[in-house]
Amino acid sequence: MDRETIRTILSHFTVGIGGAGGLGSNCAVALARSNIGTLIIVDFDTVSEANLDRQYFFLPQVGQPKVAALKDTINTINPNVTVQPFIERVTRDSIARLFASCDIIVEAFDSAETKLMFLETCMQLFPEKPLITATGLAGYGNSTGMKVRTSGNLIIIGDESAEVSPDNPPLAPRVGIAAAMQANEAIAKLVEIYSNEETYAHRIK
Amino acid sequence: MRIVLNNETIELPEHTEISVKDLLDYKQWSFPLIIVKRNGNLIQRNEWARTIIHDGDTVDAIHLVSGG
């Protein structure tokens, strides 16, 4: 499939991203560069200087809401992408409203508790939607330990063990690998949905 | 019984069926933050004790750790 065909296909789709930190910001930019149609990005937080060790933000953006800063960055790269930023906490009660229009959902939170809440709620509300999570991406090295496995509509990225701690921080390369793998799997899934007339016709909008 | 657990075929010779909770105990998986899917479908935490896994089922247990 050639470059323009892939970019045209992706322009028809909406990806929802829960969290605009290390995973979410890098995944969003990779999808924007690939010409995704719409990104729905949800995060309550503002950019801090410490975030710049791995998140796709810049010093002049410190203090801005992450989703607003990310929208600016994405549209500086690719003005064709529609970014819908939501400055709010994702909760069990807000997921239906925020993510119902997405073709694919990316879980990009930091805390394991939030990951669990988000995944369980998405699977209950939208069992038919592909859902891409990342777990186990702290530290450095073991690049080939970053794996992909699938369980129904859930795609799991990461080594499934390396937890963030004071002695095992999240660093730009490994978080970036996981975020790029999430974007990569999203693209593969969207092309698959597009190529299958039945799933494309029945996709939930 | 034989099941596929996290993409690996395992034998449970002592069992003909097993609950999700007993399987997690058997594997000594006591992580609090785990998602369990049977044949691709989410099994809610409050259903673990009464959800039975049968011979030939596919079970995925996904351990969520912090980092992002």
HADDOCK unambig.tbl for C-alpha pairs under 7 A between the chains (distance, minus, plus):
assign (segid A and resid 21 and name CA) (segid B and resid 68 and name CA) 6.52 0.50 0.50
assign (segid A and resid 22 and name CA) (segid B and resid 68 and name CA) 5.19 0.50 0.50
assign (segid A and resid 23 and name CA) (segid B and resid 68 and name CA) 5.15 0.50 0.50
assign (segid A and resid 108 and name CA) (segid B and resid 68 and name CA) 6.25 0.50 0.50
assign (segid A and resid 109 and name CA) (segid B and resid 68 and name CA) 5.66 0.50 0.50
assign (segid A and resid 110 and name CA) (segid B and resid 66 and name CA) 5.55 0.50 0.50
assign (segid A and resid 110 and name CA) (segid B and resid 67 and name CA) 4.60 0.50 0.50
assign (segid A and resid 110 and name CA) (segid B and resid 68 and name CA) 4.22 0.50 0.50
assign (segid A and resid 111 and name CA) (segid B and resid 66 and name CA) 4.61 0.50 0.50
assign (segid A and resid 111 and name CA) (segid B and resid 67 and name CA) 6.31 0.50 0.50
assign (segid A and resid 112 and name CA) (segid B and resid 64 and name CA) 5.46 0.50 0.50
assign (segid A and resid 112 and name CA) (segid B and resid 65 and name CA) 4.93 0.50 0.50
assign (segid A and resid 112 and name CA) (segid B and resid 66 and name CA) 4.34 0.50 0.50
assign (segid A and resid 113 and name CA) (segid B and resid 33 and name CA) 6.93 0.50 0.50
assign (segid A and resid 116 and name CA) (segid B and resid 33 and name CA) 6.66 0.50 0.50
assign (segid A and resid 116 and name CA) (segid B and resid 64 and name CA) 6.87 0.50 0.50
assign (segid A and resid 123 and name CA) (segid B and resid 42 and name CA) 6.91 0.50 0.50
assign (segid A and resid 135 and name CA) (segid B and resid 64 and name CA) 5.53 0.50 0.50
assign (segid A and resid 135 and name CA) (segid B and resid 65 and name CA) 5.57 0.50 0.50
assign (segid A and resid 136 and name CA) (segid B and resid 65 and name CA) 5.98 0.50 0.50
assign (segid A and resid 136 and name CA) (segid B and resid 67 and name CA) 6.88 0.50 0.50
assign (segid A and resid 137 and name CA) (segid B and resid 67 and name CA) 6.35 0.50 0.50
assign (segid A and resid 138 and name CA) (segid B and resid 67 and name CA) 6.23 0.50 0.50
assign (segid A and resid 151 and name CA) (segid B and resid 40 and name CA) 5.27 0.50 0.50
assign (segid A and resid 151 and name CA) (segid B and resid 60 and name CA) 6.61 0.50 0.50
assign (segid A and resid 152 and name CA) (segid B and resid 40 and name CA) 4.08 0.50 0.50
assign (segid A and resid 152 and name CA) (segid B and resid 41 and name CA) 6.82 0.50 0.50
assign (segid A and resid 160 and name CA) (segid B and resid 63 and name CA) 6.34 0.50 0.50
assign (segid A and resid 161 and name CA) (segid B and resid 65 and name CA) 6.73 0.50 0.50
assign (segid A and resid 163 and name CA) (segid B and resid 65 and name CA) 5.20 0.50 0.50
assign (segid A and resid 163 and name CA) (segid B and resid 66 and name CA) 5.43 0.50 0.50
assign (segid A and resid 163 and name CA) (segid B and resid 67 and name CA) 6.33 0.50 0.50
assign (segid A and resid 164 and name CA) (segid B and resid 66 and name CA) 5.66 0.50 0.50
assign (segid A and resid 164 and name CA) (segid B and resid 67 and name CA) 5.29 0.50 0.50
assign (segid A and resid 170 and name CA) (segid B and resid 67 and name CA) 6.34 0.50 0.50
assign (segid A and resid 175 and name CA) (segid B and resid 68 and name CA) 6.50 0.50 0.50
